[in-house]
Amino acid sequence: APDQPPAPPAIASQSGGCGVAGGRMTDTRRRVKVYTLNEDRQWDDRGTGHVSSCYVERLKGMSLLVRAESDGSLLLESKINPNTAYQKQQDTLIVWSEAENYDLALSFQEKAGCDEIWEKICQVQGKDPSVDITQDLVDESEEERFDDMSSPGLELPSCELSRLEEIAELVASSLPSPLRREKLALALENEGYIKKLLEIFHVCEDLENIEGLHHLYEIIKGIFLLNRTALFEVMFSEECIMDVIGCLEYDPSLSQSRKHREFLTKTAKFKEVIPISDPELKQKIHQTYRVQYIQDMVLPTPSVFEENMLSTLHSFIFFNKVEIVGMLQEDEKFLTDLFAQLTDEATDEEKRQELVNFLKEFCAFSQTLQPQNRDAFFKTLSNMGILPALEVILGMDDAQVRSAATDIFSYLVEYNPSMVREFVMQEAQQNDDDILLINLIIEHMICDTDPELGGAVLLMGLLRTLVDPENMLATANKTEKTEFLGFFYKHCMHVLTAPLLANTTEDKPSKDDFQTAQLLALILELLTFCVEHHTYHIKNYIINKDILRRVLVLMASKHAFLALCALRFKRKIIGLKDEFYNRYIMKSFLFEPVVKAFLNNGSRYNLMNSAIIEMFEFIRVEDIKSLTAHVIENYWKALEDVDYVQTFKGLKLRFEQQRERQDNPKLDSMRSILRNHRYRRDARTLEDEEEMWFNTDEDDMEDGEAVVPPSDKTKNDEDIMDPISKFMERKKLKESEEKEVLLKTNLSGRQSPSFKLSFSSGTKSNLTSQSSASNLPGSPGSPGSPGSPGSPGSVSKSTSQMAAITTKGGLVGLVDYPDDDEEDDEDEDKEETLPLSKKAKLESS
């Protein structure tokens, strides 16, 4: 029968009769439109005509004919099939399927015509015209069931060696039909047929009848696919299961038979780590192991046989495991002995390993339990002391035992993290930090010897679950979040961050091999999670321990993924828009490692480049005023030439707007007008302000502070000592009197200046800056690019400008960066005529 499509549009009614069509006079009752359903399930109009029903000799039966009203051509000729389901819809529609994918519809102009044709169809099919559908919609299997109801059950051939081929063909032919599968299964159950087949199996093996064994393989495999629990109970019984496995060894597609029985009887050994006294439990364990082996190793994979045809086999194993867990859980003596031997120091290593592996498998089986039964299971284990036992096991030297204990711990954390948290807080009152369960877990994570750190990744996930406030409980008189996080930061966080702090004592990571980088990346991932979810606990820790500065040392790692982890950590902190964090970042000049990484990344358009720009863009878009001012005052010289994005120029604009509002508080309400006026001024005004800056004294500059107070209108944003040089001075002068730091940059191919900062104990220092853009063939700044810094024929302003900066201690740091104003043409003209006062100051330095 066709689908139930939307009704095709009916024919618009017309007044009067229809006239002559093909020489025949008809009335409007028989006027119809013919529709067919296309591949998109839309109705296509095949034309308008007049329908009639008559016997067609060629089709050997009564048929529906539709002739076009325009020319009398035949639009439709369809035999009324006795078995086709015709449907009448909305009083004027008749819909049916002509073939499997070919649906037809007649839309009548009048109800009377529809009723007339409907009566003809029902007459042919012997139906009452009052029905709206002429045939019941039945699928093939139901038809088959109806046809075979009166037939007797399936009769199996006698179970003889000579008839194995016939039996195999019968089984194979029955599998496609649900009804025949059911009849075959009933016949096999009622006649004890499986045991008879297994007796023939012994005969075939004794006679080395390979052909018979191949037939038996096909028969037994087919019986598995019948998917019947009653048959599995026979096949998996103690007396039959090994013979069933034996039949499945003789796969005709293999040149040699498999040795499954040999493996199960000789290689696989059953160990009772704790003696099991219940024979039923012991037999159930044996059976489950063997059936699991059949499923995993013997039967073809689901890609060969449909997975759903073995669903009952999966269920059989599942319920066996449920029974085993229930029986063991109820045996209190068994569990008491298990935990007693696990924690007994006198237990030898091999025995303890067997006990831990058993407990691990026991917990794995528990995953099959229903939620309420699983609750009871873990409560029983908790009462037995599983967590103290795990603490003892994790402190042992045997790596295999520790690995199994870690798996058990993961089951407990995933099931009930609050239970684990409560235990570790209680034990902290009695034990030192070193032997706390949670610290043992952290140490195993840190000491994972796997090059890919598979175990460390698992443990980090467990730690994350334990410190996640989302799964912490809160009651009227007790807040787990407050208590546990206070405990964690006091007793455990120093263990977690130890590798990070040990590796970041210098300007770059002391160890930068792949495994160490992976471990530090994992630690940073957890710390980033803490920043997002732990608020003041992690904030106090980061600021008091100066964690962010140490993390940013990793920006110098040769492993890009680790540098990006460090950047992501800082980005998460900035994303909080917390002024405590912001003041800490500004006080310690913690944008310096990021700017260095950005400059060292050069013109490479990669993830590092995008991530750093995104961080500054966030500061600009969110208008974080303190960080905007800090970045522009301290790093503008290094970033002003980055013009392939507008982020840094946008930051400068934000900064100048802030300065303007500070300088002119009375005009704050008119800032939009002032902004338009200020930023459309002539570029020469900027030149004049630069001139004023060069001619001003800066004796009042203090180390680490901004030179000019915000209200000083006579100085521009360039009047701040560059913090990269200052920061490097402070650090390097502690170690030696004279050192050089080389910073390289290559921004978007426009330039690659080399910054050489020289520091000495004298009263002055010099910085030379030279453009190397001409060394980059094909870049926008290469020779031949008019107006680009460093190109022949242009003298960069920054190349000819130097500043003498004095500090309180008499140290002088000279800082200069290439400058690239947007007004290229005007700048080139100006550069030729440098003011005399500026030249004099440069020459004096």
N, C-alpha and C positions, 0 to 999 in steps of 0.2 A: 504494500500500500504506500501511496506517496506520503511525504511529510505533510504537516499541516501548514501550508504556506499562507501568506496573507491573500485574501480574496482578490482576484483580478477585477479591475474596474468594470462595472456593468455598462451595457450599451445605453446610450442616451435615448430616451423614448422619443418617438416621432409620431405625429398625428397622421391618421389615414393609413391606407394599406401600403404594401411594399411594391406593387407593380409586378412586372414579369422579370424573372431571372432565369436565363437559359431556357426560355420557352415554357416555364412552369409558373403557375400562379400560386403564391403562398401568402399566409397572413403573418402578422408581427409576432404571433406566439412562437413561431419556429425560428425567429431571427436570433442569431447567436454571434458572439465573438469567440474565436479559437485562440487559446493561449498555450504556450509551452514554457516549462521552467528551465532557465539557463543554468550554467555552472555556478554563477554567483547567487543562486537561489532567488532570482528575480524573474517575474513573468514577462515573456515577450509576446506581443500581439501578432498573431499570424494572419489576421484578416477577419472580415465580417461576412457572414453568409447565412444560409438557411439549412437547418438540420432535418434529417429524416432517418428512419430505420427501416431496413429491408434485408432480405436474404441475398448474400453475395456468393455466387457460385465459386469464384476464385478462392475466396476465404473459407468456404464450406461452413457458413454460419451466418446468423443474424449480425448485422454490422451497423455502425453509426456512420452516416455520410453527411458531410457539410460541403455545400457548393457556394462559391463566392457569388455575392449579389451583384457584383460588377460585370462579370463575364461568364458566370456559370462554371468556372473551372473548379476542380475538386480540391478543396482545402484539407479535408480529412476523410480517411476511410479506415475505420477501426472496428475489428471484430469484437463483439461482446463476449469476452472469455468467461466461462462459468466459474473459474477460480480467481478472477481478478476482483479486488476490493474496490468498489465504486463508492464514493462519498457524496452526499448531497449537503451543501452548505448554503445558509442564508436564503433558502427557498429558490434562488435563481442560479445556483452554481452546481455543476457536477464535475468532480475531480477524481482522477485515477492515474495509476502508473502503467504506461504502455510497455515499458521495459525497465530494467534495473535502475537506469539513470535517466529515464525519459518520462517526465510527468506531464499530463495534459489536463486542460480545463475547458469547459464550455460555459460561457456566461450568457444567460438568456435575457432577452429584453423583457419577457413577461413570465410570471410564476406559472401560468397555465402550461406554457410550452415546456418548462422544466419538469413539471409533474408528469406530463405526457410521455416524455422520453424516459424519465425515471421508472415509470410503470413498465415500459418495454424492457429495460435492463433487468428489473426485478423478475419479470416474466421469464426471461431466458435463464436466469439463475435460480428460479423457483423460490423467490423470496417474497415476503409481504412488503408492498410498497410503503408501508408506514415507517419502515426502518430508515435510518439516515446513512447506514453503511451496510453494504451487502455481504461482507465477509468479516469474520473475526480476525484480528491481527495476531497471528501466532508465528513464533520463530521456528526454525527448522527442528530444533531439539524437541519442542513441544509437539510438533506434528509427528515426529518420530515416536514420541512417547504414546501419542494417541493411536498410531498405527500398530504399535507393538503391544498394546495393553492386553489384547486377547491371546497373544503368542506366549508359549511357555518360556520358562527361564532358560538361560544359556546352558547348553549341554556340553560339558567338557569331554574331550577324548579320554579314553582310558589311559592311565598314567603308566606308559610303557616306554622302554628305550627306543623302540622302532617308531614311535609316534611323537618324538620330541620336536621334530620339524613342524608337524601339524599344530602342536600346542603353541610353539613360538609364533607361527603365523596368526593363530587365533588371538593371542594376546596383543600382537602388533596391530591387528585390524580393529580391535576393540577400543584402543586408546583414543582415537579421534572423536568417538561418540560418547557423550556423558551417560546415556542410557545403557549402552553396551558395557561401559566401564563398570557401572553399578551392578549389572547382571553378572559380569565376570567375577567381581569381588565377592558377591554373595555365593557364587558357585565354589570359589576357592575356600571360603570360610566353612561352608556346610559339609564339604566332602573330605576335609583334612588333607587337601591336595598338596599343600606346601611340604608337609612331612614326607609324602610319597615322592615328590620331586627330589628332595634332599637324599632320599635312599637311592634313587637312580644316579644322583651325583657321585655317591661312593662307588657305585658299579662302574660308571664311566671313568673315574680316576683309576680304579684297579685295572680296567681294561685299556687304559690310556687312549680312550675314545675321544680324540680332540674335537671331532665334529659334534658329538653329543654335548661335550662341555661348552662349546660355543653356543649351541642352542639353549643350554641351561642359563648361560650368561644373559642372553636376550630375554628369556622368560623371567628370571629374577629381577632384572632391571625394569622390565615392564610392570611387574607386581609392585615395585617401589613407586612407580608413577601412578598407580591406582589411588595412592594417597589415602589409605584406609587404616585407621588406628587398630582395628581388630586384627588385620593382617600383620601389622608391625609387632603386635604383642606376641604373635606366634613366631615370627621371624627372629625377634630379638630375645627369645627365651634362652635360658642357659644351654639347653640341649641343641638349639638350632642355629644360634647366631654365628658360630665359627664356620659351619657348613655354608651358610648364606654368604659369608665373606669369601669362602673358598670358591663358590660359583662365580663371584665377581672378579676372581683373579684371571679368568679365561676370556679376556676381551678379544674378540675376533680381529679387531683392528690393530692389535699388537702382535709382533712376531714372537714374543716370549711372554709367558704368563708372569704375573706379579707374585711377590712373596709376602702378601699381607698377613697371612696366618703365622708365618715364621716370625715376622716382626712382633706381632702381638703376644706370642707365647714365649719367645726367647729373648728378644731385645728389650721390649717394654716390660719393666718390672714394677710390680705394685709394692709400694712401701707404706707400712703403717708406722708413721712417726709416733703416734700414740695408739696402742692396741685398741681395735674396735671390737667390742664384744657382741654387738648386734649382727647376726648373720644376714638379716634382711637388708640392713644398711650397707654391709660389705658387698652383697650381690648387686645392689642398686648402683654403687660406685663403679663396679666392674662394667656393668651393662652400659652406663652412661658414657664411660670412656670409649668403649668399642663402637657404640652408635655414633658418637662424635667423630671417631676415626673414619667410619663409613662415609659420613657426610663430607668430611674435609678431604679425605685421601682416595676413597674408592670410587664413589659415584662421579659421573661426569660433572663438569662445572656448569653453573647456571647459564653460561653462554651457549652451551650445547643443549641442555634441557631447560625448559621454562622453570624459573624459580618457584612460581606458585604451584607447580605440580608436585613440589616436595614440601609444601607448607606444613603438612601433618607431621613430617619427620622433624622439622624444627620444633614444633609444639611438643613432640614426644621428649626431645632432649630438654626443652625448657622446663616441663613439669617434673622431669626426673631431678633436675638441679634444685627445684623448689623443695622437693621431698627430702633430698639429701641435707640441705641447709636446715630444714625444720628438725630432722632427726638429730643432727649434731648439736643444734642449739638446745634441744631438750635434755641432752646428756651432760648434766652439770659436772660429773666426775671427769669426763673427757676434757672439757674446757679448762677446768681447774688444773688438771695435770699439764695441759698445754702451756698455760701461762707460767706455771711454776717452773717448768723446765726451761722456758725461754729466758727467764730472768736469773736462773741459777748459774753462778759463776763456774760451777763444776761441770756444766754441760760442755762437751767438746764442740769444736767449730763445725764439724761435719753434721753433727746432730742438730745444732742450732740452725744451720742453714736449711736443713730439711723442715724443721719446725716453722721457720719464717716463710718458706715457700708454700707450706701447707696453709698457713694463715692468710697469705696473699691470695691463694686460689679460693679459699673459703670466702674471703671478702668479695672476690670477683663473682662467685656464684650468687652472692647476696643481691647483686644488681638485678637478678631475675625476679626478686620478690615484689609483691605489691607494696605500696607506700607504707601502709600500717604495719605489715610484717617486717619491712626493712627498719622501721622505727624500733620495733621490739628487738631486732637483731643487733643493731648498733648500741642500744641501751644495755643489752646483755654484755657485749664486749667492753663497754665502758665500765660497767660494774665489776667486770673481771680484771680491770686494770690495764687495758690495752695501751693507753698513752704512756704510763710509766715504763711499760715493757718496751715500747718503741724508743723511748729515751735511752734505755740501756743498750738496745741493739744499735742505734745510730752512733753510739760512742765507741763501737768496736772497729777493729782494723779491717775486717773482711769486707771487701768492696761489694761482693755479690749479696751478702747479707744486708748491707746498708741499702743497696739498690732495691731489694725486695721490701725492706722496711719503708723506703720512700714511697713505693707504690701503695702500700697499706695506708700510710699517712695521707696520701692524696684522696683515697676513698673516704677517710674520716672528714677531711676538710670540705670536700664537695658535699658530703652529706650534712654536716652540722658544724660550720666554722665557729659558732658561739661556744660549743662544747670544748673545742680546742683552745679558744681564747681564755676561757675560764680556768682551764687546767694550767696554762702557762703562767697566768697571773698568780695563781695559788702557789705554784712551786717557786716563784720568784721570792716569796717570803722566807724560804728555807734554804735555797741553793744560790751559789754564785752565778754571775751572768754567764760564765764560760760554759756551764753545763745545762743551761736552759734549753728546752726542746726547740724553741724557735731559733735560738742562736746556733744550735747544731745544724738545723736546716740551712741557715744562711752560710755556715762554714762549708757544708757539702756543696752548696751552689758555687761558692768561690773556688773550691778546690776540685771542681769537676775536671777530670783528665781527658774527657772526650774532646777531640779537636773541634767538633761541631757544637759542643756544649749542649747536647740533647737533654741530659739530666738537669743542667742549670736552668734551661728554659722551662722545664716542668716545675721546678722548685720556685722559680720566680712567679709563675702563675699562681702557685699555692700561697705564696706570701702576699701577692696582690689581693687574693680573695680574703685573706685574714685581716688585711688593713683597710678593706673596703667598707666605708661607713654605711653603704647602702644595705648591707646584710647584717648590720649590728642592731641589737634590740634596745628598746628604750621603754622603761617602766616609770611609774610615778616616783619611786624612791631610788632608782638605779639607772644610770645611763652608761651603757656599755662603751659607747664611742669615747666619752671623756675618760673613763677608767683605762680602757685598753690602749688608747693612743698615748695617754700619759705614761703608761708602762713601757710601750714600744719605744718611744723617743728617749726614755731614760735608760733602758736596759739593752736595747737591740740596735738602734739606729747607728751607733758607733761601729758595730760589727759590720753592718751593711756597707757603710761608706769607707771602711778602712782601705780597700784596694784603690778607691778613687783618690783618697788623700795621699796615699803612699806613692802614687804614680804622677802626682802633679805638684811636686815640690819645686820644680824649676819652671823655666819659660815654655818648655815643651814636655810632652809625656816622657818619663824616664824609660818606660818599656812600651814599645809600639808594635809588638808582633800581633798577628791576626787574632790569636786566642785571647790575649789580654784585651784587645780592642772590643771583641765580642762581649766579654764579661762586663767591661765598663759600660758598653751600650745597654746591656740588660739592667745594670744598676741605675743608669740614667733614666731608663724607661720607667722603673718603679718610682724614682724620685719625682719624675714629671707627673706621674699619677698622684703622688702625695701632694704636690703643689696644687693640683686641681681640686683635691677632695679634703685636705686636712687643715686648711686655713692657718690658724695661728700656731699650731704645733710646728709645722714645717717652716713657717716664717721665722719663728724664733731660732730654729736650728740653723737655717741658711744664713741669717744675719750674724748670729753669734759665732758660728764656725767659719764664716767667710766662704761658704760652699760655692756660691756662684762664681767667684773669682777662680777657684780651683777647677771648676767644671769647664770654664772657658779656656783653660790651658789646653784642653783637648781639641780646641779649634785648630791647633797646629798639628794635629795627627795626620799621618800620611793616608789614613783610612777615611775616605769621605763619609762613610756611614756613621762613624763615631763623631766626626766634626759636626755633622748634621744633627746627631742626637744632642750634643752640647748646645747647639743653636736652638733646637726645639725646646730644651729646658728653659733657656732664657726667654724665648718667645712666650712660653706658657706663663712665666712670671710677669712679663710686661702686659700680657693679655688680661691680668687681674686688675690692672690700673690702680694698684695699691700704692699710696704715697710713701709708706714705709719702705717697700721694695724700691721705689723710684729714688728715694734719698740715698739708699744704700748703693744703688747702681751709680749714681752721680758722684757720690763721695769717693768711691773707689775707681772711678773712670772705667767702668766695665763695658763701655762700648768699644774700647780700644782694641781688644782681640777680634771683635767682629769686623771693625773697619780694616784691620790688618788682613784678615782672611779675605775680605772683599777686594782689597787692592791686590793681594797675591793671586787671587783667582783670575785677575786680568780680564781679558775680553771673552773668556770662555762663557758661553751661554748655557749654563748647566743648573742643576738643582740648587747648588750652593748660592749661585748668583741670584736665582729667583727667590730663595728663602730669605736671604738677607734683605733684598729690596722689599719683600712683603712685610718684614718686620718694621722697617722704617715707614712703609706706606700705612701700616696700622697706626703707628704713632701720629702720622699726619691726619688720617681720616678721623681718628678718635679724638684728635686735638688734645693730646696729653701735653700740657703746656710746659711742665718742668722738664720733661725729656726732650721736647722740641728745642727749648732754649739751650739745654746742655749739649745736644748734638750739634746745633749750628754754631754755638760759641766755641766749641772745641774741635769740631771735625769738618767744618765747612771747607777749609782749604783742601782737604783730601778728597772731598766729594763734589765740589762745585763743577768739575768738568764732566760729570756723568750726565749726559744729556739725551741718552737713548730712552730714558724714562723721565717723567716729570716729578718723580717722588721727591728728590732732594731740593729742587727749585721750589716745589710746593711747601716743603718744610721751612725753607728760608722765608717764603712769603708768610707763613703762619707766624714765624718768629718775629718778623718785622711788624706784623699787625699787633702782636703782643707788646713789643717795645713802644709802638706808637700809642697804644692805649695807656701804657704806664706813663709815658711822657706827657700825654695830653688827656688826663682823666676827664676834664670838662667836655672834651669833644668826643667822648666815647659813644654818645648816642648818634653822632654823625660819622661813625667810622666808615660806613660804606662810601660816603662822598669823599672823605679823606683818602680812603684806599685808592679810589679811582684816580684822584689827583696825584697821590704820592707815586704810584707805580707807572704813571704815564709821563713822568718828568723826563727831562733830557738827560741822556747818559752822562753829559759833562758834569752834572751835579754830583754824581757818584765820584767822578774824578776829583772834584774839589774836596769831597769828604775824605777821600784817600790821602790827598795832599795834607789835610789837617792832621790825619792820623800819623803820617810820617814825621810831622814836625812837633808832635807832642811828647812830653817826657813821661816815662812809665816807671818812675822810681818807686811808686807805691805798690807795685805788683807783689803779691805774696804767693808763696809756693802752693799750688793746688787750688788757687782761687781765681775767680774771674777778675780781670784787670779793671774793668770799667763798671761802675754801678749802673743799673738800668736807666737811671734818670739822666745820665750824661749824654747830651745830644750831639756833642762835638765829635764823638768817635763812632765809627761804624762797626759792623760785626767782625771785621778783620783784626780788631784790636785785642784779641784774646790770644794768650800764648798757647801754642798747639800742645794739647795734652799728651800726644804720642811722645813728643820729645821730652816733655816734663816727666812723664811717667817713666820713660826709659832712663832719664837722668837719675831720678830717685833710686831706681833699682840698681842701675849699673855702678853708680858712684859708691854704693856700699861694697861692691866687690873689688873694684879697681879704680884707679884715678883716671884712666883713659881707656875707653872702649868705643867701638863703632858698631852701629846697628844699621843694617842695610834693609830698606823696605822697597819692594818692587811692586809696580802696578802696571796694568795694561788694560785700560778701560775701553771696551767696545771698539778696539782697534784705532781709537782716535789718538791715543798717546800712550807712551810707556815710560813715564818719568822714573828716574832712579833717585830715591831720596837717601842722601847720606848724612847722617846726623853725627857730628863730632862733638865730644864732650871733653873738657879738660878742667883742671883746677884753676886755670887762669881766669882773668876777668872777662874774656870774650870767647865766643865759639862761633864757628862759621858753618853755614849750611849751603851747599851748592846743589842746585837743581838743574838738570838738563833734560831736554826732551829727546826721546829716542824714537818718536813716531816714525821718523824717516827710515828706521830700520825695519819697518813692517811693510813689505811689498804688498801692494794691492789693498791696503787698508785705507779708510777714508782720510787718514792723516798722512798718507805717504806723499812723496814729492809729486807736485802737480795738483794737489788739492788746494785751491785758493783759499786763503784765510784760515787754514787749519794750523794749530800750534805746531811749531817745529818745521813747517814747510819752508823751502827756500824762498827768500824774498820777504819773509815776515820776521820781525823780531818780537818775541813774546814779552809781554809786560813783565811777567813773573821772572823771566830769565834775567832781567836787568834790575830787579828790585830785591833789596835785602834789608833786613831790619835788625837793629841792635836792641836786644831786650835784656834788661838787668833785673836781677832778683835781689831779695834782701841779703842773702848770703854772699853776694858778690858774684855768683855764678851767672854766666850769660849763655843763653841758648838762642841761636839764630835759626829761625824756621822760615822756610819759604816753600810754596807749592806753585805749580803752574796754574795760571789763571786763564779762564776762557769765557769771556763775556759774550752774551748773545749778539751784541752789536759789533760783529767782526770787522766790518769795513771801517767803522769809526775808530775802533781800537787800533787798527793798523796805522791809521793816520796819526793818532795821538802818540803811538809808541815812538815815532820818529822824533817827536819834540818833547822829550822828557823834561819836566820842570827842573830848573837849576838847583833849587833847594833840595829836591829829592836826590839829584845826582850827587850833590855835595855830601848828603848824609850817607849815601852808599859808599862813596869813595873814602869817607872817614872811617868806615868800618873795615 
